[in-house]
Amino acid sequence: MARKPEPTGPRHVAIIMDGNGRWATKRGRPRLFGHQAGARRVREIVSACPDFGVDYLTIFAFSTENWKRTQTEVAGLMSLFRRYIIKEMQQFVAENVRVRFIGDRARLDARLRGLMDEAEKMTGHCTGTNLTIALNYGGRDEVARATQRLAQDVAAGKLDPADVDEETLPKYLDTCLLPDPDLVIRTSGEARISNFLLWQSAYAEYEFIDTLWPDFTAEEFGKLVGNYGGRDRRFGAVKA
Ligand code: FPP
């Protein structure tokens, strides 16, 4: 479909994809069945981004807290991520989608890390939708890792502590190449942000919707993006 830019719409949408487990349980199926259905939705929503003028899509695939799930579910999710990257990459290149990952890669297995590097390299020349997948991501963890790197630069004499301000710190975040999200969507009826993009979402609008992630369609995505266009964002200022 031809690109229809929406100048008042959100340029960067971030999504907390919640409800896969409940979706599967409602059908009497294992939780992984829900994650598989959720992965199919990711494809649909990524493909819809150009239609709604969304240049950046950031999705929460696995949090630093998700390791507390059963070993079966964690292993199943990791295997799903590996298969997803292998299966979808050619299509992302064909659709001009640039893929990036945020989160702490150190705890992920070497094979998955290799595939993530490959996906970033393969799509490095793409100039369309910027898809960022948060994998082993936590907002507090990201700020802590950023602070560690910043402190190393101070210790090495590369950075003057007096120069550390709101412009400096985000340069050390995993998201340093991305604009801040304008709209954050969470599916499945929970009204929490669960440690997602804490620094970056300071001025974002939030949409908490009841739909379970595997039922979330491009049509609903388009409606939420459209709602945003009607909102009045003042970033703390008074309207002139
Ligand atoms: C939350 O639902 C979902 C997750 C922890 C995993 C998200 C993963 C996907 C959508 C699938 C694959 C993604 C990619 C990028 C391939 P939940 O399990 O917490 O659901 P529940 O709250 O109903 O239990």
py3Dmol code that shows the C-alpha trace and the ligand (Angstrom):
import py3Dmol

protein = """\
ATOM      1  CA  MET A   1       0.000   0.000   0.000  1.00  0.00           C
ATOM      2  CA  ALA A   2       1.243   3.522  -0.755  1.00  0.00           C
ATOM      3  CA  ARG A   3       2.691   5.536   2.110  1.00  0.00           C
ATOM      4  CA  LYS A   4       0.213   7.997   3.624  1.00  0.00           C
ATOM      5  CA  PRO A   5       2.166  10.281   5.944  1.00  0.00           C
ATOM      6  CA  GLU A   6       0.221  11.572   8.958  1.00  0.00           C
ATOM      7  CA  PRO A   7       1.998  14.767   9.999  1.00  0.00           C
ATOM      8  CA  THR A   8       0.232  15.094  13.356  1.00  0.00           C
ATOM      9  CA  GLY A   9       0.559  11.404  14.176  1.00  0.00           C
ATOM     10  CA  PRO A  10       3.151   9.716  16.361  1.00  0.00           C
ATOM     11  CA  ARG A  11       6.495   9.222  14.670  1.00  0.00           C
ATOM     12  CA  HIS A  12       7.633   6.676  17.230  1.00  0.00           C
ATOM     13  CA  VAL A  13       5.251   4.102  18.711  1.00  0.00           C
ATOM     14  CA  ALA A  14       6.390   1.697  21.421  1.00  0.00           C
ATOM     15  CA  ILE A  15       4.352  -1.380  22.333  1.00  0.00           C
ATOM     16  CA  ILE A  16       4.212  -3.587  25.426  1.00  0.00           C
ATOM     17  CA  MET A  17       2.881  -6.758  23.820  1.00  0.00           C
ATOM     18  CA  ASP A  18       0.989  -8.370  26.681  1.00  0.00           C
ATOM     19  CA  GLY A  19      -1.595 -11.126  26.908  1.00  0.00           C
ATOM     20  CA  ASN A  20      -0.108 -13.999  24.897  1.00  0.00           C
ATOM     21  CA  GLY A  21      -0.334 -16.374  27.851  1.00  0.00           C
ATOM     22  CA  ARG A  22      -3.990 -15.589  28.616  1.00  0.00           C
ATOM     23  CA  TRP A  23      -4.862 -15.834  24.923  1.00  0.00           C
ATOM     24  CA  ALA A  24      -3.425 -19.365  24.811  1.00  0.00           C
ATOM     25  CA  THR A  25      -4.955 -20.428  28.168  1.00  0.00           C
ATOM     26  CA  LYS A  26      -8.398 -19.318  26.963  1.00  0.00           C
ATOM     27  CA  ARG A  27      -7.959 -21.796  24.118  1.00  0.00           C
ATOM     28  CA  GLY A  28      -6.691 -24.578  26.389  1.00  0.00           C
ATOM     29  CA  ARG A  29      -3.255 -24.405  24.786  1.00  0.00           C
ATOM     30  CA  PRO A  30       0.266 -23.995  26.232  1.00  0.00           C
ATOM     31  CA  ARG A  31       1.537 -20.439  26.743  1.00  0.00           C
ATOM     32  CA  LEU A  32       4.046 -20.834  23.933  1.00  0.00           C
ATOM     33  CA  PHE A  33       1.167 -21.213  21.499  1.00  0.00           C
ATOM     34  CA  GLY A  34       0.175 -17.664  22.471  1.00  0.00           C
ATOM     35  CA  HIS A  35       3.701 -16.363  21.939  1.00  0.00           C
ATOM     36  CA  GLN A  36       3.746 -17.942  18.468  1.00  0.00           C
ATOM     37  CA  ALA A  37       0.468 -16.213  17.611  1.00  0.00           C
ATOM     38  CA  GLY A  38       1.948 -13.007  19.061  1.00  0.00           C
ATOM     39  CA  ALA A  39       4.960 -13.279  16.782  1.00  0.00           C
ATOM     40  CA  ARG A  40       2.653 -13.412  13.744  1.00  0.00           C
ATOM     41  CA  ARG A  41       1.037 -10.145  14.902  1.00  0.00           C
ATOM     42  CA  VAL A  42       4.437  -8.493  15.045  1.00  0.00           C
ATOM     43  CA  ARG A  43       4.783  -9.021  11.301  1.00  0.00           C
ATOM     44  CA  GLU A  44       1.362  -7.507  10.604  1.00  0.00           C
ATOM     45  CA  ILE A  45       1.993  -4.418  12.737  1.00  0.00           C
ATOM     46  CA  VAL A  46       5.483  -3.824  11.297  1.00  0.00           C
ATOM     47  CA  SER A  47       4.069  -3.976   7.756  1.00  0.00           C
ATOM     48  CA  ALA A  48       1.316  -1.507   8.690  1.00  0.00           C
ATOM     49  CA  CYS A  49       3.685   1.186  10.010  1.00  0.00           C
ATOM     50  CA  PRO A  50       4.238   2.979   6.664  1.00  0.00           C
ATOM     51  CA  ASP A  51       0.463   3.158   6.116  1.00  0.00           C
ATOM     52  CA  PHE A  52       0.078   5.131   9.346  1.00  0.00           C
ATOM     53  CA  GLY A  53       3.168   7.329   9.053  1.00  0.00           C
ATOM     54  CA  VAL A  54       4.958   5.526  11.907  1.00  0.00           C
ATOM     55  CA  ASP A  55       8.722   5.673  11.268  1.00  0.00           C
ATOM     56  CA  TYR A  56       9.853   3.997  14.498  1.00  0.00           C
ATOM     57  CA  LEU A  57       8.290   0.959  16.142  1.00  0.00           C
ATOM     58  CA  THR A  58       9.789  -0.393  19.356  1.00  0.00           C
ATOM     59  CA  ILE A  59       8.433  -3.626  20.807  1.00  0.00           C
ATOM     60  CA  PHE A  60       8.980  -5.234  24.209  1.00  0.00           C
ATOM     61  CA  ALA A  61       9.747  -8.873  23.453  1.00  0.00           C
ATOM     62  CA  PHE A  62      11.522 -10.024  26.633  1.00  0.00           C
ATOM     63  CA  SER A  63      12.162  -8.151  29.857  1.00  0.00           C
ATOM     64  CA  THR A  64      14.952  -8.494  32.392  1.00  0.00           C
ATOM     65  CA  GLU A  65      12.222  -9.846  34.719  1.00  0.00           C
ATOM     66  CA  ASN A  66      10.979 -12.489  32.261  1.00  0.00           C
ATOM     67  CA  TRP A  67      13.810 -14.865  33.264  1.00  0.00           C
ATOM     68  CA  LYS A  68      11.645 -15.659  36.319  1.00  0.00           C
ATOM     69  CA  ARG A  69       9.231 -17.614  34.110  1.00  0.00           C
ATOM     70  CA  THR A  70       9.496 -21.408  33.888  1.00  0.00           C
ATOM     71  CA  GLN A  71      12.544 -22.811  32.175  1.00  0.00           C
ATOM     72  CA  THR A  72      10.254 -24.307  29.498  1.00  0.00           C
ATOM     73  CA  GLU A  73       8.694 -20.940  28.676  1.00  0.00           C
ATOM     74  CA  VAL A  74      12.029 -19.082  28.658  1.00  0.00           C
ATOM     75  CA  ALA A  75      13.653 -21.720  26.429  1.00  0.00           C
ATOM     76  CA  GLY A  76      10.594 -21.689  24.145  1.00  0.00           C
ATOM     77  CA  LEU A  77      10.715 -17.903  23.817  1.00  0.00           C
ATOM     78  CA  MET A  78      14.457 -17.918  23.065  1.00  0.00           C
ATOM     79  CA  SER A  79      13.937 -20.543  20.402  1.00  0.00           C
ATOM     80  CA  LEU A  80      11.034 -18.495  18.981  1.00  0.00           C
ATOM     81  CA  PHE A  81      13.253 -15.389  18.774  1.00  0.00           C
ATOM     82  CA  ARG A  82      15.960 -17.364  16.937  1.00  0.00           C
ATOM     83  CA  ARG A  83      13.487 -18.846  14.484  1.00  0.00           C
ATOM     84  CA  TYR A  84      11.793 -15.487  14.038  1.00  0.00           C
ATOM     85  CA  ILE A  85      15.017 -13.741  13.062  1.00  0.00           C
ATOM     86  CA  ILE A  86      15.967 -16.520  10.634  1.00  0.00           C
ATOM     87  CA  LYS A  87      12.491 -16.592   9.068  1.00  0.00           C
ATOM     88  CA  GLU A  88      11.689 -12.883   8.851  1.00  0.00           C
ATOM     89  CA  MET A  89      14.952 -11.197   7.906  1.00  0.00           C
ATOM     90  CA  GLN A  90      14.671 -11.502   4.125  1.00  0.00           C
ATOM     91  CA  GLN A  91      11.169 -10.109   4.325  1.00  0.00           C
ATOM     92  CA  PHE A  92      12.327  -7.180   6.463  1.00  0.00           C
ATOM     93  CA  VAL A  93      15.012  -6.373   3.905  1.00  0.00           C
ATOM     94  CA  ALA A  94      12.395  -6.613   1.129  1.00  0.00           C
ATOM     95  CA  GLU A  95      10.158  -4.198   3.064  1.00  0.00           C
ATOM     96  CA  ASN A  96      13.077  -1.827   3.755  1.00  0.00           C
ATOM     97  CA  VAL A  97      12.739  -2.352   7.550  1.00  0.00           C
ATOM     98  CA  ARG A  98      15.816  -1.545   9.627  1.00  0.00           C
ATOM     99  CA  VAL A  99      16.107  -3.839  12.623  1.00  0.00           C
ATOM    100  CA  ARG A 100      17.851  -2.968  15.883  1.00  0.00           C
ATOM    101  CA  PHE A 101      17.900  -4.589  19.304  1.00  0.00           C
ATOM    102  CA  ILE A 102      18.030  -2.939  22.707  1.00  0.00           C
ATOM    103  CA  GLY A 103      18.665  -4.594  26.060  1.00  0.00           C
ATOM    104  CA  ASP A 104      21.549  -6.385  27.711  1.00  0.00           C
ATOM    105  CA  ARG A 105      22.842  -9.005  25.294  1.00  0.00           C
ATOM    106  CA  ALA A 106      25.339 -10.496  27.753  1.00  0.00           C
ATOM    107  CA  ARG A 107      22.851 -12.982  29.234  1.00  0.00           C
ATOM    108  CA  LEU A 108      21.515 -14.156  25.870  1.00  0.00           C
ATOM    109  CA  ASP A 109      22.957 -17.276  24.282  1.00  0.00           C
ATOM    110  CA  ALA A 110      25.708 -16.896  21.714  1.00  0.00           C
ATOM    111  CA  ARG A 111      23.609 -18.223  18.824  1.00  0.00           C
ATOM    112  CA  LEU A 112      20.838 -15.709  19.423  1.00  0.00           C
ATOM    113  CA  ARG A 113      23.363 -12.892  19.834  1.00  0.00           C
ATOM    114  CA  GLY A 114      24.960 -13.878  16.527  1.00  0.00           C
ATOM    115  CA  LEU A 115      21.590 -13.802  14.758  1.00  0.00           C
ATOM    116  CA  MET A 116      20.808 -10.402  16.280  1.00  0.00           C
ATOM    117  CA  ASP A 117      24.128  -8.993  14.999  1.00  0.00           C
ATOM    118  CA  GLU A 118      23.451 -10.511  11.578  1.00  0.00           C
ATOM    119  CA  ALA A 119      19.938  -9.013  11.426  1.00  0.00           C
ATOM    120  CA  GLU A 120      21.272  -5.557  12.304  1.00  0.00           C
ATOM    121  CA  LYS A 121      23.977  -5.860   9.631  1.00  0.00           C
ATOM    122  CA  MET A 122      21.646  -7.265   6.966  1.00  0.00           C
ATOM    123  CA  THR A 123      19.138  -4.432   7.414  1.00  0.00           C
ATOM    124  CA  GLY A 124      21.723  -1.719   8.116  1.00  0.00           C
ATOM    125  CA  HIS A 125      21.117  -0.080   4.725  1.00  0.00           C
ATOM    126  CA  CYS A 126      17.304  -0.066   5.046  1.00  0.00           C
ATOM    127  CA  THR A 127      15.709   3.371   5.185  1.00  0.00           C
ATOM    128  CA  GLY A 128      12.045   2.541   5.894  1.00  0.00           C
ATOM    129  CA  THR A 129      10.468   1.602   9.232  1.00  0.00           C
ATOM    130  CA  ASN A 130      12.910   1.407  12.137  1.00  0.00           C
ATOM    131  CA  LEU A 131      11.978  -1.690  14.112  1.00  0.00           C
ATOM    132  CA  THR A 132      13.601  -1.959  17.519  1.00  0.00           C
ATOM    133  CA  ILE A 133      13.171  -5.186  19.446  1.00  0.00           C
ATOM    134  CA  ALA A 134      13.721  -4.974  23.200  1.00  0.00           C
ATOM    135  CA  LEU A 135      15.252  -8.293  24.266  1.00  0.00           C
ATOM    136  CA  ASN A 136      16.428  -8.818  27.837  1.00  0.00           C
ATOM    137  CA  TYR A 137      15.524  -5.191  28.296  1.00  0.00           C
ATOM    138  CA  GLY A 138      14.696  -3.297  31.484  1.00  0.00           C
ATOM    139  CA  GLY A 139      14.529   0.479  31.772  1.00  0.00           C
ATOM    140  CA  ARG A 140      16.343   0.603  35.112  1.00  0.00           C
ATOM    141  CA  ASP A 141      18.957  -1.861  33.888  1.00  0.00           C
ATOM    142  CA  GLU A 142      19.496   0.294  30.788  1.00  0.00           C
ATOM    143  CA  VAL A 143      19.985   3.449  32.895  1.00  0.00           C
ATOM    144  CA  ALA A 144      22.378   1.568  35.211  1.00  0.00           C
ATOM    145  CA  ARG A 145      24.434   0.268  32.264  1.00  0.00           C
ATOM    146  CA  ALA A 146      24.449   3.739  30.694  1.00  0.00           C
ATOM    147  CA  THR A 147      25.631   5.268  33.975  1.00  0.00           C
ATOM    148  CA  GLN A 148      28.405   2.708  34.193  1.00  0.00           C
ATOM    149  CA  ARG A 149      29.680   3.662  30.715  1.00  0.00           C
ATOM    150  CA  LEU A 150      29.329   7.350  31.509  1.00  0.00           C
ATOM    151  CA  ALA A 151      31.316   6.895  34.727  1.00  0.00           C
ATOM    152  CA  GLN A 152      34.026   5.057  32.772  1.00  0.00           C
ATOM    153  CA  ASP A 153      34.298   8.054  30.424  1.00  0.00           C
ATOM    154  CA  VAL A 154      34.553  10.388  33.421  1.00  0.00           C
ATOM    155  CA  ALA A 155      37.244   8.184  34.973  1.00  0.00           C
ATOM    156  CA  ALA A 156      39.151   8.149  31.668  1.00  0.00           C
ATOM    157  CA  GLY A 157      39.033  11.937  31.518  1.00  0.00           C
ATOM    158  CA  LYS A 158      36.829  11.921  28.370  1.00  0.00           C
ATOM    159  CA  LEU A 159      33.864  13.562  30.083  1.00  0.00           C
ATOM    160  CA  ASP A 160      33.664  16.393  32.600  1.00  0.00           C
ATOM    161  CA  PRO A 161      31.067  15.628  35.334  1.00  0.00           C
ATOM    162  CA  ALA A 162      29.929  19.258  35.051  1.00  0.00           C
ATOM    163  CA  ASP A 163      28.837  18.492  31.452  1.00  0.00           C
ATOM    164  CA  VAL A 164      26.483  15.653  32.441  1.00  0.00           C
ATOM    165  CA  ASP A 165      22.958  16.853  31.731  1.00  0.00           C
ATOM    166  CA  GLU A 166      19.705  15.732  30.074  1.00  0.00           C
ATOM    167  CA  GLU A 167      21.396  15.799  26.670  1.00  0.00           C
ATOM    168  CA  THR A 168      24.439  13.773  27.724  1.00  0.00           C
ATOM    169  CA  LEU A 169      22.896  10.815  29.526  1.00  0.00           C
ATOM    170  CA  PRO A 170      20.627   9.631  26.667  1.00  0.00           C
ATOM    171  CA  LYS A 171      23.696   9.331  24.449  1.00  0.00           C
ATOM    172  CA  TYR A 172      24.724   6.392  26.662  1.00  0.00           C
ATOM    173  CA  LEU A 173      21.330   4.661  26.523  1.00  0.00           C
ATOM    174  CA  ASP A 174      20.672   1.686  24.211  1.00  0.00           C
ATOM    175  CA  THR A 175      18.223   3.945  22.368  1.00  0.00           C
ATOM    176  CA  CYS A 176      20.810   6.632  21.549  1.00  0.00           C
ATOM    177  CA  LEU A 177      19.975   6.421  17.835  1.00  0.00           C
ATOM    178  CA  LEU A 178      16.191   6.679  18.298  1.00  0.00           C
ATOM    179  CA  PRO A 179      13.859   9.602  18.940  1.00  0.00           C
ATOM    180  CA  ASP A 180      11.802   9.372  22.145  1.00  0.00           C
ATOM    181  CA  PRO A 181       8.519   7.479  21.776  1.00  0.00           C
ATOM    182  CA  ASP A 182       5.450   9.656  21.211  1.00  0.00           C
ATOM    183  CA  LEU A 183       2.924   6.935  21.965  1.00  0.00           C
ATOM    184  CA  VAL A 184       3.227   3.835  24.159  1.00  0.00           C
ATOM    185  CA  ILE A 185       0.583   1.143  23.773  1.00  0.00           C
ATOM    186  CA  ARG A 186       0.039  -1.698  26.226  1.00  0.00           C
ATOM    187  CA  THR A 187      -2.325  -4.505  25.363  1.00  0.00           C
ATOM    188  CA  SER A 188      -4.268  -6.890  27.632  1.00  0.00           C
ATOM    189  CA  GLY A 189      -5.857  -4.539  30.146  1.00  0.00           C
ATOM    190  CA  GLU A 190      -2.925  -3.912  32.474  1.00  0.00           C
ATOM    191  CA  ALA A 191      -2.231  -0.225  33.161  1.00  0.00           C
ATOM    192  CA  ARG A 192       1.480  -0.501  33.998  1.00  0.00           C
ATOM    193  CA  ILE A 193       4.646   0.422  32.169  1.00  0.00           C
ATOM    194  CA  SER A 194       6.657  -2.491  33.581  1.00  0.00           C
ATOM    195  CA  ASN A 195      10.117  -0.926  33.347  1.00  0.00           C
ATOM    196  CA  PHE A 196       9.805  -0.137  29.613  1.00  0.00           C
ATOM    197  CA  LEU A 197      11.631   2.909  28.185  1.00  0.00           C
ATOM    198  CA  LEU A 198      11.535   4.753  31.518  1.00  0.00           C
ATOM    199  CA  TRP A 199      13.738   7.685  30.564  1.00  0.00           C
ATOM    200  CA  GLN A 200      12.535   7.922  26.985  1.00  0.00           C
ATOM    201  CA  SER A 201       8.778   7.963  27.709  1.00  0.00           C
ATOM    202  CA  ALA A 202       8.805  11.008  29.984  1.00  0.00           C
ATOM    203  CA  TYR A 203       6.436  12.886  27.637  1.00  0.00           C
ATOM    204  CA  ALA A 204       4.826   9.975  25.777  1.00  0.00           C
ATOM    205  CA  GLU A 205       1.079   9.470  25.552  1.00  0.00           C
ATOM    206  CA  TYR A 206      -0.144   6.097  26.818  1.00  0.00           C
ATOM    207  CA  GLU A 207      -2.888   3.841  25.505  1.00  0.00           C
ATOM    208  CA  PHE A 208      -3.858   0.900  27.712  1.00  0.00           C
ATOM    209  CA  ILE A 209      -6.218  -1.327  25.781  1.00  0.00           C
ATOM    210  CA  ASP A 210      -8.024  -4.550  26.692  1.00  0.00           C
ATOM    211  CA  THR A 211      -7.193  -6.493  23.514  1.00  0.00           C
ATOM    212  CA  LEU A 212      -4.810  -9.411  24.078  1.00  0.00           C
ATOM    213  CA  TRP A 213      -1.698  -9.047  21.919  1.00  0.00           C
ATOM    214  CA  PRO A 214      -2.438 -11.980  19.548  1.00  0.00           C
ATOM    215  CA  ASP A 215      -5.808 -10.321  18.750  1.00  0.00           C
ATOM    216  CA  PHE A 216      -4.314  -6.873  18.094  1.00  0.00           C
ATOM    217  CA  THR A 217      -4.855  -5.976  14.440  1.00  0.00           C
ATOM    218  CA  ALA A 218      -3.370  -3.396  12.092  1.00  0.00           C
ATOM    219  CA  GLU A 219      -6.823  -1.779  12.083  1.00  0.00           C
ATOM    220  CA  GLU A 220      -6.768  -1.247  15.860  1.00  0.00           C
ATOM    221  CA  PHE A 221      -3.191  -0.009  15.627  1.00  0.00           C
ATOM    222  CA  GLY A 222      -4.311   2.532  13.029  1.00  0.00           C
ATOM    223  CA  LYS A 223      -7.143   3.719  15.292  1.00  0.00           C
ATOM    224  CA  LEU A 224      -4.792   4.312  18.231  1.00  0.00           C
ATOM    225  CA  VAL A 225      -2.349   6.145  15.985  1.00  0.00           C
ATOM    226  CA  GLY A 226      -5.270   8.253  14.730  1.00  0.00           C
ATOM    227  CA  ASN A 227      -6.423   9.056  18.300  1.00  0.00           C
ATOM    228  CA  TYR A 228      -3.015  10.476  19.026  1.00  0.00           C
ATOM    229  CA  GLY A 229      -3.381  13.007  16.226  1.00  0.00           C
ATOM    230  CA  GLY A 230      -6.259  14.622  18.123  1.00  0.00           C
ATOM    231  CA  ARG A 231      -4.321  15.089  21.345  1.00  0.00           C
ATOM    232  CA  ASP A 232      -2.833  18.296  22.617  1.00  0.00           C
ATOM    233  CA  ARG A 233       0.753  17.774  23.842  1.00  0.00           C
ATOM    234  CA  ARG A 234       2.388  20.721  25.568  1.00  0.00           C
ATOM    235  CA  PHE A 235       5.515  19.127  27.107  1.00  0.00           C
ATOM    236  CA  GLY A 236       4.840  20.955  30.371  1.00  0.00           C
ATOM    237  CA  ALA A 237       4.338  24.347  28.720  1.00  0.00           C
ATOM    238  CA  VAL A 238       1.162  26.412  28.505  1.00  0.00           C
ATOM    239  CA  LYS A 239      -0.425  26.598  25.083  1.00  0.00           C
ATOM    240  CA  ALA A 240       0.238  29.915  23.338  1.00  0.00           C
TER     241      ALA A 240
END
"""
ligand_1 = """\
24
FPP
C 3.707 -10.987 27.305
O 2.587 -11.821 27.363
C 4.550 -11.348 26.220
C 5.847 -11.707 26.315
C 6.596 -11.778 27.572
C 6.603 -12.087 25.133
C 6.407 -11.233 23.931
C 6.712 -12.033 22.765
C 6.016 -12.038 21.611
C 4.891 -11.145 21.282
C 6.319 -13.004 20.604
C 7.459 -12.872 19.773
C 8.080 -11.580 19.524
C 9.004 -11.445 18.573
C 9.724 -10.179 18.386
C 9.329 -12.545 17.702
P 2.392 -12.721 28.639
O 3.068 -14.014 28.386
O 2.868 -12.000 29.841
O 0.854 -12.893 28.660
P -0.059 -13.043 29.956
O 0.065 -11.734 30.693
O -1.403 -13.258 29.389
O 0.443 -14.203 30.743
"""
view = py3Dmol.view(width=600, height=400)
view.addModel(protein, "pdb")
view.setStyle({"model": 0}, {"cartoon": {"style": "trace"}})
view.addModel(ligand_1, "xyz")
view.setStyle({"model": 1}, {"stick": {}})
view.zoomTo()
view.show()
